[in-house]
Amino acid sequence: MTIARMIAGRDQRIVHCSPQETVREAAERLAENRIGAMPVIDDGRVIGIFSERDLLYCIAKHAAGALDLSVYDVMTAPPISADPDTTVRDALEVMTLRRIRHLPVLDRDTLVAFISIGDLVKHRLELVEYEAQAMREYIRMA
């Protein structure tokens, strides 16, 4: 199963920020939307990721002054990304090996989705449940 099939029909509104925003503004956006990360977009291109981890590391290093820094100064860059044809399994593997929890999905350089490891795990669990149900039906009919 590809990421494109997984996200088909999904609401594609992606919360993002710009590199010029302050860490305070970006943190407020994360909190308002109850999300853990968002892509950093500059001139239509994803140039990084701003996450809860970035916020935590920034505050640990710069204390209260961290909130006045720009997102550009603290974001994770360059972003690790996937394309719509990437399989869910391959995306999970990359996220596990690289120890990341969010992945921008780019079609060429255009952001088409922003997925979390939770999205992928949920999809895999639904697939396993579907297969188990099909197997139960097969056994019942035999």
C-alpha positions in Angstrom: 0.0 0.0 0.0 1.4 3.4 -1.0 1.1 6.6 1.0 -0.9 8.1 -1.9 -3.6 5.4 -1.4 -3.5 5.8 2.4 -4.1 9.6 2.2 -6.7 9.5 -0.6 -9.8 11.3 0.4 -8.1 12.8 3.5 -8.4 16.4 4.5 -5.2 17.9 3.0 -5.2 21.1 5.1 -1.6 21.2 6.4 -0.7 23.4 9.3 2.7 24.9 8.6 4.9 27.9 9.5 7.5 30.1 7.9 11.2 30.3 8.8 10.8 33.9 9.8 8.2 33.3 12.5 9.3 33.3 16.1 9.6 30.1 18.1 6.8 31.6 20.3 4.4 32.0 17.3 5.2 28.5 16.0 4.8 26.9 19.5 1.4 28.7 19.8 0.3 27.2 16.5 1.3 23.7 17.6 -0.7 24.2 20.8 -3.7 25.7 19.0 -3.9 22.8 16.6 -2.9 20.1 19.1 -0.2 18.8 16.9 3.4 17.7 17.5 5.1 19.1 14.4 4.7 21.1 11.2 6.6 21.7 8.0 8.5 24.9 7.6 7.7 26.4 4.2 9.7 29.1 2.4 8.8 30.3 -1.0 6.5 27.2 -1.5 9.2 24.7 -0.6 9.5 22.6 2.6 12.9 23.5 4.0 12.5 22.0 7.5 10.4 20.6 10.3 9.5 22.4 13.5 8.6 20.0 16.2 8.0 19.7 20.0 11.5 18.3 20.2 13.0 21.3 18.5 11.1 23.5 21.0 12.3 21.5 23.9 16.0 21.5 22.8 15.8 25.2 22.1 14.4 26.1 25.5 16.9 23.9 27.2 19.8 25.7 25.4 18.5 29.3 25.4 16.0 29.4 28.3 13.3 32.1 28.0 15.2 33.8 25.2 14.4 30.8 23.0 10.9 32.0 22.3 12.2 35.1 20.5 14.5 33.2 18.1 13.3 32.5 14.6 12.0 29.1 13.6 14.9 29.0 11.0 17.4 29.0 13.9 15.9 25.9 15.6 14.1 23.8 13.0 15.3 20.4 11.9 16.7 20.7 8.4 17.0 19.4 5.8 13.7 17.5 6.1 13.5 13.8 5.5 10.6 13.3 3.2 8.7 10.7 1.2 6.9 10.7 -2.1 3.3 9.5 -2.7 4.6 6.3 -4.2 6.5 5.3 -1.1 5.0 2.3 0.6 3.6 2.6 4.1 6.1 -0.1 5.2 9.0 1.8 3.7 7.9 5.1 5.4 7.6 3.3 8.7 11.1 1.9 8.3 12.6 5.3 7.5 10.9 6.9 10.4 12.0 4.1 12.8 15.6 4.1 11.6 15.9 7.9 11.6 14.0 8.2 14.9 11.5 10.8 13.5 7.8 11.0 14.0 6.7 13.2 11.1 7.2 13.0 7.4 6.4 15.5 4.7 5.1 13.8 1.5 6.3 15.6 -1.5 5.2 15.2 -5.1 8.3 16.6 -6.8 8.8 19.7 -4.6 5.1 20.2 -3.8 3.9 19.3 -0.3 0.8 17.0 -0.6 0.6 15.6 2.9 2.3 15.6 6.3 2.0 12.3 8.0 2.9 11.0 11.5 4.1 7.7 12.6 0.7 7.4 14.3 -1.0 7.7 10.9 1.0 4.9 9.5 0.6 2.6 12.6 -3.2 3.2 12.6 -3.3 2.3 8.9 -1.3 -0.9 9.4 -3.5 -1.9 12.3 -6.7 -1.4 10.2 -5.1 -3.5 7.5 -4.3 -6.3 9.9 -7.8 -6.2 11.4 -9.3 -6.3 7.8 -7.1 -9.3 7.0 -8.1 -11.1 10.2 -11.8 -10.5 9.6 -11.4 -11.9 6.0 -9.6 -15.0 7.4 -12.4 -15.5 10.0 -15.0 -15.3 7.3 -13.1 -17.7 5.1 -12.8 -20.2 8.0 -16.5 -19.8 8.8 -17.5 -20.5 5.2 -15.3 -23.6 4.9 
